[in-house]
């Protein structure tokens, strides 16, 4: 059966791969993504300038995220989530404890936590909406969320 609709991949341009690759290695590792190192020089060696992680779903489909260097003067610019374009990226967590585990892993990695794990369930969010928010080294906002309505089998 063909797969239609789910995201295939996202490429993120970063100002400093030497800062961003370790950040995303901790983040995606805590979420269960696997690092893939293609036989391309930019991905290999002690100081790669590109990196990619994938997660495979039970259906056989996969989703990947690649980190690549920004070009020219753009490398110095901090992300503005209120400008046109991406506001933030949110990743599902199968349980509240996974949200907490990602938070711990990112604290150990020295990440900037924007909002610690909190139950946001209420008027603006669905019941039990439990999330944590981080900023990557370029200011991109990342969310990890357990939402019982979209993952009823989780805790």
C-alpha positions as CSV (number, residue, x, y, z in Angstrom):
1,X,0.0,0.0,0.0
2,X,1.5,3.4,-0.9
3,X,2.2,5.8,1.9
4,X,0.7,9.3,1.4
5,X,0.5,12.2,3.8
6,X,3.0,11.5,6.6
7,X,6.2,13.6,6.5
8,X,9.1,12.0,4.7
9,X,11.9,14.3,6.0
10,X,12.9,17.7,7.1
11,X,16.2,19.5,6.5
12,X,17.3,22.1,9.0
13,X,20.0,24.7,8.2
14,X,22.2,25.4,11.2
15,X,24.7,28.2,11.9
16,X,27.3,26.0,13.5
17,X,27.2,22.2,12.8
18,X,29.8,21.6,15.5
19,X,27.3,22.9,18.1
20,X,24.1,21.6,16.5
21,X,25.1,18.1,15.7
22,X,25.8,17.1,19.3
23,X,22.6,18.9,20.4
24,X,20.5,17.0,17.9
25,X,22.4,13.7,18.7
26,X,21.2,14.0,22.3
27,X,17.7,15.1,21.3
28,X,17.0,12.5,18.7
29,X,18.8,9.8,20.6
30,X,16.5,10.3,23.6
31,X,13.5,10.0,21.2
32,X,14.7,6.8,19.7
33,X,15.9,8.0,16.3
34,X,18.9,6.3,14.8
35,X,21.8,8.2,13.3
36,X,22.6,7.3,9.7
37,X,26.0,8.1,8.3
38,X,26.0,7.9,4.5
39,X,29.3,7.4,2.6
40,X,29.6,11.1,1.9
41,X,32.5,13.1,3.3
42,X,30.3,15.8,4.8
43,X,28.6,13.2,7.1
44,X,31.8,11.4,8.2
45,X,34.9,12.0,10.3
46,X,35.5,13.7,13.6
47,X,33.9,17.0,12.5
48,X,31.0,16.4,10.1
49,X,29.1,19.3,8.7
50,X,26.0,17.3,8.1
51,X,24.1,14.7,10.1
52,X,20.9,12.7,9.7
53,X,18.6,10.7,11.9
54,X,15.7,8.4,11.1
55,X,12.9,6.7,12.8
56,X,11.0,3.8,11.3
57,X,7.3,3.2,11.8
58,X,5.6,-0.2,12.1
59,X,4.2,0.3,8.6
60,X,7.7,0.4,7.2
61,X,7.6,4.1,6.4
62,X,10.3,6.3,7.9
63,X,10.8,9.9,8.8
64,X,14.2,11.6,8.8
65,X,15.7,14.9,9.8
66,X,19.0,16.2,8.4
67,X,21.2,19.0,9.8
68,X,23.1,20.9,7.2
69,X,25.1,24.1,7.4
70,X,23.4,27.4,6.6
71,X,25.0,29.5,3.8
72,X,27.0,32.7,4.0
73,X,25.8,35.5,6.3
74,X,22.7,33.5,7.3
75,X,24.9,31.4,9.6
76,X,25.0,34.3,12.1
77,X,21.2,34.9,12.2
78,X,19.2,33.5,15.1
79,X,15.9,31.9,14.2
80,X,12.8,34.1,14.6
81,X,9.8,31.9,15.1
82,X,7.4,34.9,14.7
83,X,8.7,35.7,11.2
84,X,7.1,33.9,8.3
85,X,8.1,30.2,8.3
86,X,8.6,27.6,10.9
87,X,7.3,28.5,14.4
88,X,8.3,25.2,16.1
89,X,8.6,21.5,15.7
90,X,6.7,19.1,17.9
91,X,7.5,15.4,18.4
92,X,5.2,12.8,19.8
93,X,6.2,10.9,23.0
94,X,4.5,7.7,23.8
95,X,4.3,8.5,27.5
96,X,4.8,11.2,30.1
97,X,7.9,9.4,31.3
98,X,9.5,9.7,27.8
99,X,8.9,13.5,27.9
100,X,10.7,13.5,31.3
101,X,13.5,11.3,29.9
102,X,14.1,13.6,27.0
103,X,14.1,16.6,29.4
104,X,16.8,14.8,31.5
105,X,18.9,13.9,28.5
106,X,18.7,17.5,27.2
107,X,19.6,18.9,30.6
108,X,22.6,16.6,30.6
109,X,23.6,17.9,27.2
110,X,23.4,21.5,28.4
111,X,20.3,22.4,26.3
112,X,18.4,25.6,26.8
113,X,15.0,24.6,28.3
114,X,12.3,27.1,27.4
115,X,9.6,25.4,29.5
116,X,10.1,22.4,31.7
117,X,7.8,19.4,31.5
118,X,4.3,20.6,32.4
119,X,0.7,19.3,32.1
120,X,-0.9,21.9,29.8
121,X,-4.3,20.1,29.8
122,X,-7.1,22.7,30.0
123,X,-8.9,25.2,27.9
124,X,-6.2,25.7,25.3
125,X,-4.9,22.1,25.1
126,X,-6.5,18.7,25.2
127,X,-6.7,16.8,28.6
128,X,-3.4,15.4,29.7
129,X,-1.3,17.4,27.2
130,X,2.2,17.0,28.8
131,X,5.1,18.8,27.1
132,X,8.6,20.2,27.3
133,X,10.1,22.9,25.1
134,X,13.7,23.5,24.1
135,X,15.6,25.9,21.9
136,X,18.3,24.5,19.6
137,X,21.6,26.4,19.3
138,X,20.1,28.6,16.5
139,X,16.9,29.4,18.5
140,X,14.6,26.9,16.8
141,X,11.9,25.9,19.2
142,X,11.4,22.1,19.8
143,X,8.6,20.4,21.7
144,X,8.2,16.9,22.9
145,X,4.6,16.1,23.8
146,X,2.6,13.2,25.2
147,X,-1.0,13.7,24.3
148,X,-3.3,11.0,25.5
149,X,-6.0,11.8,22.9
150,X,-3.5,11.0,20.1
151,X,-1.7,8.2,21.9
152,X,-4.3,6.4,24.1
153,X,-2.0,3.4,24.8
154,X,0.6,5.6,26.6
155,X,0.7,6.3,30.3
